[in-house]
Amino acid sequence: MQGTPSYQHSFGLLPDKTVYQNPFNEIDMRPELKAQYDTGFERANAELKALSTTTGGSGTAGNALVPVYVDPRLVDRSRKYAPFTEIVPRVTNMGKEADYNVITAKGAAVTAEEDAALTDVSDTMDRASTSIKYVYSIGRVTGQMQAAMPSYMVQGLMPSGNGSSTASFNSPTAPNAKQLEVLIRAQALREKEEALIWNGDASTTATEYSGIVKLQSTTNQKDLSGTANLAWSDIETTVGYAFDDSGRPNVGGCDRATMTDLREIMTDTFRFRPGDLKGTAGFGVPASLVIETMVGEIPIIPSQNLSTSTGAKQLFFLDMEYIEMRVLQDMTYEDLAKTNDSQKFMLKMYECLLLRAPQFNSFIDNIK
């Protein structure tokens, strides 16, 4: 009967209960056992020395005996901040059209003599209507992927809070492939919404709703024609445009390069320290910069969806009291028809952006 490895280490193949040393019978097998032990030890050492990372040849992704340990953190290199998806108020909407009324002119009040004839006046009103548009993010996971994929932590996928430039990103955990796909599709939908808030254009793409750039058009525009750098006087003048039309801008939005221009103005012209520039946009929303204007403090928040190109930069001053997202249906998950051995689904939103009074906003355009 073969002994255990520990038994064989000392006694080789000797049967159990073998007498290997007895001076009375002149039996002493220890020299032979020692030689056998030494030979086995040398062989074992040789085998250990020969066992390296290349032992066994090449495997699928490396060496056959060394498995590949994949980092459980999945990094989204394509991520984008989406602050205005949280800053723009969201308002419920019944029906496929977002309708509202506006007063475009009031009949003037007059002065008169005692007991003078009083003539009534008329006001001018109008109905504005914007169609709700439909935004989708579609995902599908095969059965094999669902069965084989381990869990992942999607590092830095979703911005915390409002997702401004000073906010951090959350790192949700996806226990399976389906959940991972849902998380990624949800963030993709959020990033698309942010892009539409700024650059949507229903006149060129019928399935989009128009965003701030399109809806503001040239109303209260200060055009630097791509030849002038941003100056503090431009800011005062432009905010004044909104003030003259009875607007009170309370949030600013710009590209990253214009934010840098603003910070340089604040530090070079007004001797602010960089740490003094930060503030909030209300409700604890952090801002990269807060400026003091004739209408009060305006926190400025940069967006990745505005151009940083020289001569095409923009700085918007927005009266958020009159800007809103009309929502027929907010982000909703829904399974789609079964496709082969897979699970297909969609995330969707039905919404549109309204600037109910573009005259209350203003902007600097084509900054060098």
C-alpha positions as CSV (number, residue, x, y, z in Angstrom):
1,M,0.0,0.0,0.0
2,Q,1.4,3.4,-1.0
3,G,2.0,5.7,1.9
4,T,1.2,9.4,2.2
5,P,3.6,12.0,0.8
6,S,5.0,12.6,4.3
7,Y,5.6,8.8,4.8
8,Q,7.3,8.5,1.4
9,H,9.4,11.5,2.2
10,S,11.1,9.5,4.9
11,F,10.7,5.9,3.9
12,G,10.2,5.8,0.2
13,L,8.3,2.6,-0.9
14,L,8.9,0.6,2.2
15,P,5.7,-1.2,3.3
16,D,4.1,0.0,6.5
17,K,5.4,-1.7,9.7
18,T,8.8,-2.4,8.1
19,V,11.7,-2.6,10.6
20,Y,14.4,-0.4,9.1
21,Q,16.7,-0.3,12.1
22,N,17.4,-3.0,14.6
23,P,20.9,-3.4,16.1
24,F,20.1,-6.8,17.5
25,N,19.4,-8.2,14.0
26,E,22.1,-6.1,12.4
27,I,19.5,-4.2,10.3
28,D,20.2,-0.5,9.4
29,M,18.6,0.8,6.3
30,R,19.1,4.5,7.1
31,P,22.0,5.0,4.8
32,E,20.0,3.8,1.8
33,L,16.9,5.8,2.9
34,K,19.1,8.9,3.3
35,A,20.5,8.4,-0.2
36,Q,16.9,7.9,-1.5
37,Y,15.8,11.0,0.3
38,D,18.7,13.1,-1.1
39,T,17.9,11.9,-4.6
40,G,14.2,12.8,-4.2
41,F,15.0,16.2,-2.7
42,E,17.3,17.1,-5.6
43,R,14.7,16.0,-8.1
44,A,12.0,18.0,-6.3
45,N,14.3,21.1,-6.3
46,A,15.0,20.6,-10.0
47,E,11.3,20.4,-10.7
48,L,10.6,23.5,-8.5
49,K,13.3,25.5,-10.2
50,A,11.9,24.5,-13.6
51,L,8.3,25.7,-12.7
52,S,8.2,29.3,-14.0
53,T,5.5,31.5,-15.4
54,T,6.1,30.0,-18.9
55,T,5.6,26.4,-17.7
56,G,2.8,24.7,-19.6
57,G,3.1,26.9,-22.7
58,S,0.9,29.8,-23.7
59,G,-2.7,30.1,-22.8
60,T,-5.5,32.1,-24.3
61,A,-4.4,35.4,-22.8
62,G,-1.0,34.6,-21.4
63,N,0.7,31.7,-19.7
64,A,-1.2,28.5,-19.3
65,L,-0.7,28.1,-15.5
66,V,-1.2,31.8,-14.6
67,P,-4.8,33.0,-14.9
68,V,-5.6,36.6,-15.9
69,Y,-7.1,38.6,-13.1
70,V,-9.2,41.4,-14.7
71,D,-9.6,44.6,-12.7
72,P,-13.2,44.7,-11.4
73,R,-13.4,48.4,-12.0
74,L,-14.7,49.4,-15.4
75,V,-13.7,53.0,-16.4
76,D,-16.0,55.0,-18.6
77,R,-13.5,57.1,-20.7
78,S,-16.4,58.6,-22.8
79,R,-18.2,60.1,-19.8
80,K,-19.5,63.7,-19.9
81,Y,-20.7,66.1,-17.2
82,A,-24.5,66.9,-17.5
83,P,-25.1,69.7,-15.0
84,F,-28.0,71.4,-16.8
85,T,-30.1,68.2,-16.7
86,E,-30.4,68.9,-13.0
87,I,-30.4,72.7,-13.1
88,V,-33.2,73.2,-15.5
89,P,-36.6,72.8,-13.7
90,R,-38.7,69.8,-14.8
91,V,-42.4,70.4,-15.2
92,T,-45.1,67.8,-15.9
93,N,-46.9,68.1,-19.2
94,M,-50.2,66.5,-20.3
95,G,-50.5,65.8,-24.0
96,K,-48.0,65.8,-26.9
97,E,-47.8,69.6,-27.1
98,A,-46.4,72.0,-24.5
99,D,-48.7,75.1,-24.8
100,Y,-48.5,78.4,-22.9
101,N,-49.7,81.9,-23.3
102,V,-47.7,85.1,-23.4
103,I,-48.4,88.8,-23.2
104,T,-46.5,90.5,-25.9
105,A,-47.9,94.1,-25.4
106,K,-50.0,95.8,-22.8
107,G,-52.4,98.6,-23.5
108,A,-50.9,101.7,-21.9
109,A,-52.3,103.4,-18.9
110,V,-53.0,107.1,-19.3
111,T,-53.5,110.3,-17.3
112,A,-56.7,112.4,-17.8
113,E,-58.6,115.4,-16.6
114,E,-61.4,115.2,-14.1
115,D,-64.5,113.4,-15.5
116,A,-62.8,112.9,-18.9
117,A,-64.0,110.3,-21.3
118,L,-62.3,107.0,-20.6
119,T,-61.3,104.9,-23.5
120,D,-60.5,101.2,-23.0
121,V,-57.3,99.7,-24.3
122,S,-56.4,96.3,-25.6
123,D,-53.6,93.9,-24.7
124,T,-51.8,91.7,-27.2
125,M,-51.5,88.0,-26.2
126,D,-50.3,85.0,-28.1
127,R,-50.2,81.2,-27.7
128,A,-46.9,79.4,-28.0
129,S,-46.7,75.7,-28.6
130,T,-43.8,73.3,-28.7
131,S,-44.0,69.6,-29.6
132,I,-42.9,66.9,-27.1
133,K,-40.0,64.9,-28.5
134,Y,-39.0,61.3,-27.7
135,V,-35.5,60.4,-26.6
136,Y,-34.4,56.7,-26.4
137,S,-31.4,54.6,-25.3
138,I,-31.6,51.0,-26.5
139,G,-29.7,48.1,-25.0
140,R,-29.4,44.3,-25.5
141,V,-27.6,41.6,-23.6
142,T,-27.2,38.0,-24.9
143,G,-27.9,35.0,-22.7
144,Q,-24.3,33.9,-22.9
145,M,-23.0,37.3,-21.7
146,Q,-25.5,37.3,-18.9
147,A,-24.3,33.9,-17.8
148,A,-20.6,34.5,-18.2
149,M,-19.8,38.0,-17.2
150,P,-18.7,38.7,-13.6
151,S,-19.8,41.7,-11.6
152,Y,-18.1,45.1,-12.2
153,M,-17.9,48.4,-10.5
154,V,-18.4,51.1,-13.1
155,Q,-15.9,53.6,-11.9
156,G,-16.9,57.3,-12.4
157,L,-19.9,56.5,-14.5
158,M,-22.6,58.8,-13.1
159,P,-22.0,62.3,-11.8
160,S,-23.2,62.9,-8.3
161,G,-25.6,65.7,-7.5
162,N,-26.0,68.0,-10.4
163,G,-22.8,66.8,-12.2
164,S,-21.2,70.2,-12.3
165,S,-17.4,70.6,-12.9
166,T,-16.8,70.6,-9.1
167,A,-18.9,67.5,-8.4
168,S,-17.6,64.0,-8.2
169,F,-18.7,60.9,-10.1
170,N,-20.5,57.9,-8.4
171,S,-19.2,54.4,-9.1
172,P,-22.2,52.1,-9.1
173,T,-21.8,48.3,-9.0
174,A,-23.3,46.1,-11.7
175,P,-23.8,42.5,-10.4
176,N,-24.5,41.1,-13.9
177,A,-24.3,42.0,-17.6
178,K,-28.0,43.2,-17.8
179,Q,-27.5,45.7,-14.9
180,L,-24.3,46.9,-16.4
181,E,-26.0,47.6,-19.8
182,V,-28.9,49.4,-18.0
183,L,-26.5,51.7,-16.1
184,I,-24.5,52.6,-19.2
185,R,-27.7,53.2,-21.3
186,A,-29.1,55.4,-18.5
187,Q,-26.0,57.6,-18.5
188,A,-26.0,57.8,-22.3
189,L,-29.6,59.1,-22.1
190,R,-28.6,61.7,-19.6
191,E,-25.7,62.9,-21.7
192,K,-28.0,63.1,-24.8
193,E,-30.4,65.2,-22.8
194,E,-27.6,67.6,-21.8
195,A,-26.5,67.9,-25.4
196,L,-30.1,68.6,-26.5
197,I,-30.6,71.3,-23.8
198,W,-27.8,73.3,-25.4
199,N,-27.6,72.3,-29.0
200,G,-30.9,70.6,-30.0
201,D,-32.3,72.0,-33.3
202,A,-35.7,70.9,-34.4
203,S,-35.4,72.8,-37.6
204,T,-32.6,70.6,-38.9
205,T,-33.4,67.4,-37.1
206,A,-37.1,66.9,-36.7
207,T,-36.8,64.3,-34.0
208,E,-34.9,66.7,-31.7
209,Y,-36.3,69.5,-29.5
210,S,-34.6,72.9,-29.8
211,G,-32.1,73.9,-27.1
212,I,-30.9,77.1,-25.6
213,V,-28.6,78.1,-28.5
214,K,-31.4,77.7,-31.1
215,L,-34.2,79.2,-29.0
216,Q,-32.3,82.2,-27.8
217,S,-31.3,82.9,-31.5
218,T,-30.0,86.5,-31.6
219,T,-32.2,87.9,-28.9
220,N,-30.1,90.1,-26.6
221,Q,-26.9,89.0,-28.3
222,K,-23.6,90.9,-27.9
223,D,-21.5,89.7,-30.8
224,L,-17.8,90.0,-30.5
225,S,-17.4,88.8,-34.1
226,G,-14.6,86.4,-33.2
227,T,-12.1,89.3,-33.1
228,A,-12.3,90.5,-29.5
229,N,-11.3,88.9,-26.2
230,L,-13.9,88.8,-23.4
231,A,-13.8,91.9,-21.2
232,W,-15.7,92.7,-18.0
233,S,-17.5,95.6,-19.8
234,D,-18.9,92.9,-22.2
235,I,-20.4,91.1,-19.2
236,E,-22.0,94.3,-17.7
237,T,-23.4,95.3,-21.1
238,T,-24.9,91.9,-21.8
239,V,-26.5,91.5,-18.4
240,G,-27.9,95.0,-19.0
241,Y,-29.6,93.8,-22.1
242,A,-31.6,91.3,-20.1
243,F,-32.3,93.9,-17.4
244,D,-33.6,96.3,-20.0
245,D,-36.1,93.7,-21.1
246,S,-37.1,93.0,-17.5
247,G,-35.1,89.8,-17.1
248,R,-33.2,88.9,-14.0
249,P,-30.5,86.3,-15.0
250,N,-29.6,84.0,-12.1
251,V,-27.5,81.3,-13.8
252,G,-24.7,81.5,-16.4
253,G,-23.5,78.8,-18.7
254,C,-20.4,78.8,-20.9
255,D,-17.7,76.5,-22.4
256,R,-14.5,75.6,-20.5
257,A,-12.3,78.1,-22.4
258,T,-14.7,81.0,-21.6
259,M,-14.7,79.9,-17.9
260,T,-10.9,80.2,-18.0
261,D,-11.2,83.7,-19.5
262,L,-13.7,84.7,-16.7
263,R,-11.4,83.4,-14.0
264,E,-8.5,85.4,-15.4
265,I,-10.6,88.5,-15.4
266,M,-11.6,88.0,-11.8
267,T,-8.0,87.4,-10.7
268,D,-6.2,89.9,-12.8
269,T,-8.8,92.8,-12.8
270,F,-10.4,92.4,-9.3
271,R,-7.5,90.6,-7.6
272,F,-9.6,87.7,-6.4
273,R,-7.8,84.6,-5.2
274,P,-8.9,81.5,-7.1
275,G,-10.3,80.0,-3.9
276,D,-12.6,83.1,-3.5
277,L,-14.4,82.5,-6.9
278,K,-16.4,79.4,-6.0
279,G,-20.0,79.5,-4.8
280,T,-23.4,77.8,-5.3
281,A,-26.2,78.1,-7.8
282,G,-28.9,77.6,-5.2
283,F,-30.1,74.4,-3.5
284,G,-26.5,73.5,-2.8
285,V,-25.5,73.2,-6.5
286,P,-21.8,74.1,-6.8
287,A,-20.6,76.6,-9.3
288,S,-17.1,77.1,-10.7
289,L,-17.4,80.9,-10.4
290,V,-19.8,83.4,-9.1
291,I,-19.8,87.0,-10.5
292,E,-21.5,90.0,-9.0
293,T,-23.6,92.0,-11.5
294,M,-26.2,94.7,-11.5
295,V,-28.9,92.0,-11.1
296,G,-27.0,90.3,-8.2
297,E,-24.9,87.2,-8.0
298,I,-24.8,85.0,-11.1
299,P,-23.1,81.6,-10.6
300,I,-21.4,80.4,-13.8
301,I,-21.4,76.7,-14.7
302,P,-19.3,75.3,-17.6
303,S,-20.8,72.8,-20.1
304,Q,-18.9,70.3,-22.3
305,N,-21.5,70.9,-25.0
306,L,-20.5,74.4,-25.9
307,S,-17.6,75.1,-28.3
308,T,-14.2,76.0,-27.0
309,S,-13.0,77.1,-30.5
310,T,-11.5,80.6,-30.7
311,G,-14.0,82.9,-32.3
312,A,-17.0,80.6,-31.5
313,K,-17.1,80.7,-27.7
314,Q,-20.3,81.8,-25.9
315,L,-21.4,83.0,-22.5
316,F,-25.1,82.8,-21.6
317,F,-26.9,84.6,-18.8
318,L,-30.2,82.8,-18.1
319,D,-33.3,83.7,-16.1
320,M,-34.1,80.2,-14.9
321,E,-37.6,81.3,-13.6
322,Y,-38.7,81.1,-17.2
323,I,-36.8,78.1,-18.5
324,E,-38.2,74.6,-18.0
325,M,-38.2,71.1,-19.3
326,R,-41.7,70.0,-20.0
327,V,-42.0,66.3,-19.4
328,L,-44.7,64.0,-20.6
329,Q,-42.9,60.9,-19.3
330,D,-39.6,60.9,-17.4
331,M,-36.9,58.3,-17.7
332,T,-38.6,54.9,-17.9
333,Y,-37.3,51.4,-18.4
334,E,-39.2,49.0,-20.6
335,D,-38.4,45.5,-22.0
336,L,-38.6,45.1,-25.7
337,A,-39.6,42.0,-27.8
338,K,-37.4,38.9,-27.3
339,T,-34.7,38.7,-29.9
340,N,-33.0,35.3,-30.2
341,D,-31.2,34.3,-27.0
342,S,-31.0,37.8,-25.6
343,Q,-32.8,40.4,-23.6
344,K,-33.5,43.7,-25.3
345,F,-34.7,46.8,-23.5
346,M,-35.1,50.6,-23.8
347,L,-34.9,53.6,-21.6
348,K,-37.0,56.6,-22.8
349,M,-38.0,60.1,-22.0
350,Y,-40.8,62.2,-23.6
351,E,-39.9,65.9,-23.2
352,C,-39.1,69.3,-24.7
353,L,-37.3,72.5,-23.5
354,L,-39.1,75.8,-23.2
355,L,-37.6,79.3,-23.1
356,R,-40.8,81.1,-22.2
357,A,-39.2,84.5,-22.4
358,P,-36.0,84.6,-24.3
359,Q,-36.0,88.4,-23.8
360,F,-35.2,87.8,-20.1
361,N,-31.9,86.1,-21.1
362,S,-28.8,87.5,-22.9
363,F,-25.5,86.2,-24.2
364,I,-22.1,87.1,-25.5
365,D,-21.4,85.4,-28.8
366,N,-18.3,84.6,-30.9
367,I,-15.7,85.3,-28.2
368,K,-12.1,85.2,-29.4
